[in-house]
Amino acid sequence: MDQQYAFAIAEREYLLRTKKSREMYKAAQRVMPGGDTRTTVFFSPYPITVNSGGGPELQDIDGNRYLDFLNNYTSTIHGHAHPKILQKVNHALTFGTSYASVIEEQITLAEILSERVPGIQRVRFCNSGSEATMFAIRAARAFTNRAGLIKMDGGYHGTHETVQSEFSSAQQAPVSMGIPVHVTQDVYVVPFNDLEAVERLLIQRANEIAAILVEPVMGAAGVIPPQPGYLTGLRELANKYDVILIFDEVQTLRLSTGGAQSKYQVTPDLTALGKIIGGGFPVGAYGGRADIMSLFDPAQSKPLSHGGTFNGNRITMVAGIASMELLDEQAITHLDKLGQRLESRMLETIERFAVPASITRAGSLLNVHFTVTPPIDYSSTHSSCKDLAKLLHLELLNRGIYTAPRGMWNLSTVMTEIHIDQAVEAFSDSMQLIAKCLQQ
Ligand SMILES: Cc1ncc(COP(=O)(O)O)c(C=O)c1O
């Protein structure tokens, strides 16, 4: 079967299943540019409109049910409407939701995070992962009195200018329009898993560089794990050249009770957090060494300012505490076992149908790539055939499996082996079809 024909059939089936979502998309377009208020939620021909979520499932307004392997891009680690989180939030709501004051729950969540995450001695809350990386970078710049930032090619750290300012050599312009060129001049981009590239930069510019910013496992770039010794190597380079090491653990905190830094036994100077620590509500946090974080101490004569009307609001804190309590070692072992099962069954399928695809995985985060060998950095994901990824995404949707259009899957603690096997069946049927297209 021809690939374009297969795509047309899949799209036709999607249109028939999601008529009300299509109407919603048209209504949304009248009031939001492109019918969207979050770029990553869009996919062609139009995204589904979700009506409700419960446990591991989503339901759209046409009544279709999906097993949710996207989990709001790794945030809803306990699935949807978890009874323990709901009960705590419902109770908290009766006390009012946010006040301009400290509340006890902030201290409780801060204690949980600093007990669990080795690199966190002090922590502050904000409302998104973007703010978390922004303030971690600002702290590093203030502490070192330098502006330079080393970041990894393809590394996603949110929406603020510094982290979206990767210079595109093809276009001779920042990747994101609207970012002034002078912002890009302090950002140095190197490939992930390449220690030599980092050291070359540090040899040339150590006295201009404030920090190295890295996701211990690259998330948006394609769930790319660090090669053995890479994170330790970054730690050693940061020590040798006296720069701050920042781990962006917005996605990777789920890899152990103490995050990727515990799993890989490398302690950064600063850590950015988000997603799962809010129990499904908007959140971010950044923390680290007490001497660096003390810059934010407002009792000082010249503190580093960190505002935010909803920082540490009661609902997020209460839901976050419940989410972290639910995410104990047993829960993480459960997630990792399901991740192993999903990966091994997917690999069997790939082999059975001889599709040129590979899987990368860390714990309960996984990515399907249309490359023969698993990518080790962002540029090695590029050979991945984007059209096949789109076809797989649509085929999975039509079979009731909700994943990221780019091929990322992640698991929630309310999933069981039954859900994994259901997903593998859908994956297998979709890959069989893709194999037929490739034989053309
Ligand atoms: C690694 C990483 N850092 C930062 C962010 C930004 O978080 P938020 O969307 O909450 O601003 C994300 C979001 O996907 C992320 O994956």
The ligand as an SDF file (V2000), in Angstrom:
LIG
                    3D

 16 16  0  0  0  0  0  0  0  0999 V2000
   12.4360   19.3000   30.2590 C   0  0  0  0  0  0  0  0  0  0  0  0
   11.4310   20.3990   30.2810 C   0  0  0  0  0  0  0  0  0  0  0  0
   11.7620   21.5790   30.8140 N   0  0  0  0  0  0  0  0  0  0  0  0
   10.8960   22.6010   30.8820 C   0  0  0  0  0  0  0  0  0  0  0  0
    9.6200   22.4740   30.3910 C   0  0  0  0  0  0  0  0  0  0  0  0
    8.6680   23.6350   30.4550 C   0  0  0  0  0  0  0  0  0  0  0  0
    7.6590   23.3760   31.3860 O   0  0  0  0  0  0  0  0  0  0  0  0
    6.2600   24.1660   31.2860 P   0  0  0  0  0  0  0  0  0  0  0  0
    5.5530   23.6570   30.0720 O   0  0  0  0  0  0  0  0  0  0  0  0
    5.5710   23.8240   32.5700 O   0  0  0  0  0  0  0  0  0  0  0  0
    6.6120   25.6120   31.1930 O   0  0  0  0  0  0  0  0  0  0  0  0
    9.2150   21.2650   29.8280 C   0  0  0  0  0  0  0  0  0  0  0  0
    7.8560   21.1040   29.2810 C   0  0  0  0  0  0  0  0  0  0  0  0
    7.5350   20.2100   28.5450 O   0  0  0  0  0  0  0  0  0  0  0  0
   10.1400   20.1960   29.7630 C   0  0  0  0  0  0  0  0  0  0  0  0
    9.8210   19.0240   29.2220 O   0  0  0  0  0  0  0  0  0  0  0  0
  1  2  1  0
  2  3  1  0
  2 15  2  0
  3  4  2  0
  4  5  1  0
  5  6  1  0
  5 12  2  0
  6  7  1  0
  7  8  1  0
  8  9  2  0
  8 10  1  0
  8 11  1  0
 12 13  1  0
 12 15  1  0
 13 14  2  0
 15 16  1  0
M  END
$$$$
